[in-house]
Amino acid sequence: MVSLAILILFTAFYILFNTSKRAIKFEGFGFENYITKYPKQAKALGVFCMILSFVIHLLYFGVVSGALFFLINLMTAASVIVLLVPLKLINYKNVLILFFFSSLLEFFIL
């Protein structure tokens, strides 16, 4: 459940990052054309995904620790996206592999 919330948060920030006019446009996932063509709908989708991730964090961890964990995950995802998108190191294969391994760790170890 935590891995899914982090993936939703990562996707939300990536969508909101690509709606920025100063961001470097890179097609790593395939839906970047939609984001540039329909920026208002993309921002609404990004905000919805961000709120959904926040609610999942709150339900799983509680109010205070969920909010804190959400902010820590948001800072981590934002740092990774801002640093690695210009280097073209983020694509859907890498994200899915990372999500798969984190889900395995979550379900089998925790």
C-alpha positions as CSV (number, residue, x, y, z in Angstrom):
1,M,0.0,0.0,0.0
2,V,2.9,2.4,0.8
3,S,4.6,1.6,-2.5
4,L,1.4,2.4,-4.4
5,A,1.0,5.7,-2.5
6,I,4.6,6.6,-3.4
7,L,4.1,5.6,-7.0
8,I,1.0,7.8,-7.2
9,L,2.9,10.7,-5.5
10,F,5.8,10.3,-8.0
11,T,3.4,10.3,-10.9
12,A,1.6,13.3,-9.6
13,F,4.7,15.4,-9.1
14,Y,6.0,14.3,-12.6
15,I,2.8,15.5,-14.2
16,L,2.9,18.8,-12.3
17,F,6.6,19.1,-13.2
18,N,5.9,18.7,-16.9
19,T,3.1,21.3,-16.8
20,S,5.7,23.9,-15.9
21,K,6.8,26.2,-18.7
22,R,10.4,26.2,-17.5
23,A,10.8,22.4,-17.2
24,I,12.8,20.5,-19.7
25,K,10.4,18.4,-21.8
26,F,11.4,14.8,-22.1
27,E,9.3,11.9,-23.3
28,G,10.0,9.1,-20.9
29,F,6.5,7.8,-20.1
30,G,4.6,8.5,-23.3
31,F,1.9,10.7,-21.9
32,E,3.9,14.0,-22.0
33,N,2.2,15.0,-25.3
34,Y,-1.1,14.9,-23.5
35,I,0.3,17.1,-20.7
36,T,1.6,19.7,-23.0
37,K,-1.6,19.7,-25.1
38,Y,-4.0,19.9,-22.2
39,P,-2.2,21.6,-19.3
40,K,-5.3,22.5,-17.2
41,Q,-6.6,18.9,-17.2
42,A,-3.1,17.6,-16.5
43,K,-2.8,20.0,-13.5
44,A,-6.1,18.8,-12.2
45,L,-5.1,15.2,-12.6
46,G,-1.8,15.9,-10.9
47,V,-3.4,17.6,-7.9
48,F,-6.0,14.8,-7.7
49,C,-3.2,12.2,-7.6
50,M,-1.3,14.2,-5.0
51,I,-4.4,14.4,-2.8
52,L,-5.1,10.7,-3.3
53,S,-1.6,9.9,-2.2
54,F,-1.9,12.2,0.8
55,V,-5.2,10.5,1.9
56,I,-3.6,7.0,1.5
57,H,-0.7,8.1,3.7
58,L,-3.1,9.5,6.3
59,L,-5.2,6.3,6.3
60,Y,-2.2,4.0,6.6
61,F,0.0,5.9,9.1
62,G,-2.4,8.2,10.9
63,V,-2.8,12.0,10.8
64,V,0.5,13.4,12.0
65,S,2.9,10.6,11.0
66,G,1.1,10.2,7.7
67,A,1.4,13.9,6.9
68,L,5.1,13.8,7.9
69,F,5.8,10.7,5.8
70,F,3.9,12.3,2.8
71,L,6.1,15.4,3.0
72,I,9.3,13.2,3.2
73,N,8.2,11.2,0.2
74,L,7.2,14.4,-1.7
75,M,10.7,15.9,-1.0
76,T,12.4,12.7,-2.1
77,A,10.3,12.3,-5.3
78,A,10.7,16.0,-6.2
79,S,14.5,15.7,-5.8
80,V,14.7,12.6,-7.9
81,I,12.6,14.1,-10.6
82,V,14.3,17.4,-10.7
83,L,17.7,15.8,-10.8
84,L,17.2,12.9,-13.1
85,V,14.7,14.1,-15.7
86,P,17.2,16.4,-17.4
87,L,19.7,13.5,-17.5
88,K,17.0,11.4,-19.2
89,L,17.4,8.6,-16.6
90,I,13.7,8.3,-15.7
91,N,11.5,6.2,-17.9
92,Y,8.6,3.8,-17.3
93,K,10.8,0.7,-17.2
94,N,13.0,2.0,-14.4
95,V,10.0,3.2,-12.4
96,L,8.2,-0.1,-12.8
97,I,11.2,-2.1,-11.8
98,L,11.7,0.1,-8.7
99,F,8.0,-0.2,-7.9
100,F,8.1,-4.0,-8.3
101,F,11.1,-4.4,-6.0
102,S,9.7,-2.0,-3.4
103,S,6.4,-3.9,-3.4
104,L,8.2,-7.2,-2.9
105,L,10.1,-5.7,0.0
106,E,6.9,-4.3,1.5
107,F,4.9,-7.5,1.2
108,F,7.5,-10.1,2.1
109,I,9.7,-8.3,4.7
110,L,7.3,-5.9,6.4
